[in-house]
Amino acid sequence: MNRRSLLKNLSITFGSTLVSTEVIAKLAEDTYSYDIPTPSLHQSVAKPITVITLGAGSRGTVYGNYAAAFPDQLKVIGVAEPNTFRNDRYAKKHQIADTHRFNTWEDVFKQPKLADAVIISMPDDLHYEPCMKALSMGYDILLEKPIAPTEKECRDILALAKKTGRIVAVCHVLRYAPYFVKMKELIAKGAIGEVISIQHFEPIEHTHMAHSYVRGNWHNSKTTTPIILAKSCHDLDIIKWVINKRSQKIVAMGDLKWFRKENAPQGSTARCTDGCAVERTCPYSAIKEYIDRNSRTFVLDIPENVNDRKAAIREKLETTNYGRCVYRMENDQPDHYVTSIQFEDSVTANFSMEAFTAYHGRRTRIMGSMGDLVGDMTELVHHDFITRKETKFIPKAEDVEGYKNSGHGGGDWMLVRDFVQAVSQRDPSLLTSTIDDSIESHIMGFMAEKSRKEGKVMAVKL
Ligand SMILES: NC(=O)c1ccc[n+]([C@@H]2O[C@H](COP(=O)([O-])OP(=O)(O)OC[C@H]3O[C@@H](n4cnc5c(N)ncnc54)[C@H](O)[C@@H]3O)[C@@H](O)[C@H]2O)c1
């Protein structure tokens, strides 16, 4: 028996009620390491749930990896992906029959229903139509966020999901991360009394901003979704979910200040590989990011067995957006964005998304009448105003058995685990991010963007 199950079996209880219910190990005085026990309603899965992945890029790969790790729970039996490199790689990994390999999502739905569910992990503008089609054909759906690019489309999907009775899990993966699960549990237990206000901060990290929102897939809000949805619908969602209050009003400000043509340094060129005179001193150099640091190269589709990896990456920098100067893109996503939200019961929240940080990892402070919580996703510190005691909670997301390498603080795979349970038991309540539950934070996002553009305070109406 390992340490984890030993602790579980002994039902060890430490001190106060705040730390008595979970599988927990004490590391030092008032510092606890914990993971979240498997929900009691989970059952062994009689037959693996079968899925077809629509979009075998980064996210499709993450969810597919769960199936590869837990074949008794989930089996990928089909893929739709126009990029042949990705289609081949995915089909090989999941041993998908040629008859179930498709070029595009439309081809899947020309066939009779082939699987229990589909994973929709295509670009933001390819969520709505496939989701509506999948629902009408009786598929359950693991749907990447954002649900869809417009409020009307989100509401259409919700209405059809209700009408058809299918399960739609929105990939609000933070809701499944042990760190945020603990935060919500502490608040529900009254650990800080009445919640009064929240400060939530998402530091994107400057090179991540350049990669995804200046050069990458989400650089143009009109062809994808505004950054408040593309990046920060997670944040609006997690604030709302953790405090369990309805949002009432939202106001937002923010702009694209730095990654603009007028800020291009003298001597810079269209691509970092064009002999740019300032490339070595530019913090956003694509050569430094993708070749020197070998960072974020997954998007470049470099074969594993390539002879000269650096040359192969350089060739991609010479031909794709990932090698272009950050000051000369067709980008329009704000690089700083602040939002204030009024919730019911006079609770207020401030949220700030920032591109220009050296670090990433969401930071949250929640202020209550009897205490406060301060966390950075690696630890959560509770202060009790009555006892003046400080207690530290450290999530064991990285070493939860069987969930190694799962992203978003452990949330990515925990979501898939719960999705499998919900589909196999035909019970959406086993999910914490059903479409019904996720629509509000999307409306908050649409209203924030309207507020930012029109300079008005917007009501959030469900
Ligand atoms: N939950 C999260 O935390 C999270 C994180 C990142 C991205 N996302 C969302 O997940 C989705 C996918 O993002 P990603 O990073 O995996 O992007 P990606 O570009 O890596 O993957 C998308 C894939 O869809 C494929 N595709 C395009 N058109 C298609 C079609 N007609 N039929 C089938 N496949 C098609 C593309 O070729 C690509 O491989 C986006 O909506 C994104 O906003 C969510």
The ligand as an SDF file (V2000), in Angstrom:
LIG
                    3D

 44 48  0  0  0  0  0  0  0  0999 V2000
   -9.3280   24.7820  -22.2070 N   0  0  0  0  0  0  0  0  0  0  0  0
   -8.2170   25.4460  -22.3710 C   0  0  0  0  0  0  0  0  0  0  0  0
   -7.5430   25.7850  -21.4240 O   0  0  0  0  0  0  0  0  0  0  0  0
   -7.7330   25.8040  -23.7500 C   0  0  0  0  0  0  0  0  0  0  0  0
   -6.3850   26.1120  -23.9610 C   0  0  0  0  0  0  0  0  0  0  0  0
   -5.9880   26.4180  -25.2760 C   0  0  0  0  0  0  0  0  0  0  0  0
   -6.9130   26.4290  -26.3070 C   0  0  0  0  0  0  0  0  0  0  0  0
   -8.2250   26.1590  -26.0460 N   0  0  0  0  0  0  0  0  0  0  0  0
   -9.2320   26.1450  -27.1240 C   0  0  0  0  0  0  0  0  0  0  0  0
   -9.1760   24.8680  -27.7540 O   0  0  0  0  0  0  0  0  0  0  0  0
   -9.4270   24.9860  -29.1600 C   0  0  0  0  0  0  0  0  0  0  0  0
   -8.2660   24.3760  -29.9270 C   0  0  0  0  0  0  0  0  0  0  0  0
   -7.0870   25.0590  -29.5830 O   0  0  0  0  0  0  0  0  0  0  0  0
   -5.6450   24.4140  -29.8700 P   0  0  0  0  0  0  0  0  0  0  0  0
   -4.6500   25.1690  -29.0640 O   0  0  0  0  0  0  0  0  0  0  0  0
   -5.6920   22.9520  -29.7350 O   0  0  0  0  0  0  0  0  0  0  0  0
   -5.4720   24.8210  -31.4040 O   0  0  0  0  0  0  0  0  0  0  0  0
   -4.6870   24.0130  -32.5180 P   0  0  0  0  0  0  0  0  0  0  0  0
   -4.5290   24.9270  -33.6560 O   0  0  0  0  0  0  0  0  0  0  0  0
   -3.4610   23.4130  -31.9250 O   0  0  0  0  0  0  0  0  0  0  0  0
   -5.6810   22.8280  -32.8890 O   0  0  0  0  0  0  0  0  0  0  0  0
   -6.8460   23.0110  -33.6540 C   0  0  0  0  0  0  0  0  0  0  0  0
   -6.8230   21.9550  -34.7430 C   0  0  0  0  0  0  0  0  0  0  0  0
   -8.0600   21.9890  -35.4640 O   0  0  0  0  0  0  0  0  0  0  0  0
   -7.7570   21.6620  -36.8110 C   0  0  0  0  0  0  0  0  0  0  0  0
   -8.8200   22.0320  -37.7420 N   0  0  0  0  0  0  0  0  0  0  0  0
   -8.9890   23.2010  -38.4180 C   0  0  0  0  0  0  0  0  0  0  0  0
  -10.0340   23.1280  -39.2340 N   0  0  0  0  0  0  0  0  0  0  0  0
  -10.5750   21.8910  -39.0740 C   0  0  0  0  0  0  0  0  0  0  0  0
  -11.6680   21.2130  -39.6740 C   0  0  0  0  0  0  0  0  0  0  0  0
  -12.4260   21.8120  -40.6050 N   0  0  0  0  0  0  0  0  0  0  0  0
  -11.9410   19.9420  -39.2940 N   0  0  0  0  0  0  0  0  0  0  0  0
  -11.1670   19.3310  -38.3620 C   0  0  0  0  0  0  0  0  0  0  0  0
  -10.1060   19.9260  -37.7700 N   0  0  0  0  0  0  0  0  0  0  0  0
   -9.8170   21.1900  -38.1190 C   0  0  0  0  0  0  0  0  0  0  0  0
   -6.4610   22.4210  -37.0710 C   0  0  0  0  0  0  0  0  0  0  0  0
   -5.7790   21.9250  -38.2080 O   0  0  0  0  0  0  0  0  0  0  0  0
   -5.7190   22.1920  -35.7730 C   0  0  0  0  0  0  0  0  0  0  0  0
   -4.8550   21.0900  -35.8220 O   0  0  0  0  0  0  0  0  0  0  0  0
   -9.6400   26.4710  -29.4130 C   0  0  0  0  0  0  0  0  0  0  0  0
  -11.0040   26.7590  -29.4210 O   0  0  0  0  0  0  0  0  0  0  0  0
   -8.9730   27.1390  -28.2300 C   0  0  0  0  0  0  0  0  0  0  0  0
   -9.4870   28.4040  -27.9130 O   0  0  0  0  0  0  0  0  0  0  0  0
   -8.6420   25.8380  -24.8070 C   0  0  0  0  0  0  0  0  0  0  0  0
  1  2  1  0
  2  3  2  0
  2  4  1  0
  4  5  1  0
  4 44  2  0
  5  6  2  0
  6  7  1  0
  7  8  2  0
  8  9  1  0
  8 44  1  0
  9 10  1  0
  9 42  1  0
 10 11  1  0
 11 12  1  0
 11 40  1  0
 12 13  1  0
 13 14  1  0
 14 15  2  0
 14 16  1  0
 14 17  1  0
 17 18  1  0
 18 19  2  0
 18 20  1  0
 18 21  1  0
 21 22  1  0
 22 23  1  0
 23 24  1  0
 23 38  1  0
 24 25  1  0
 25 26  1  0
 25 36  1  0
 26 27  1  0
 26 35  1  0
 27 28  2  0
 28 29  1  0
 29 30  1  0
 29 35  2  0
 30 31  1  0
 30 32  2  0
 32 33  1  0
 33 34  2  0
 34 35  1  0
 36 37  1  0
 36 38  1  0
 38 39  1  0
 40 41  1  0
 40 42  1  0
 42 43  1  0
M  CHG  2   8   1  16  -1
M  END
$$$$
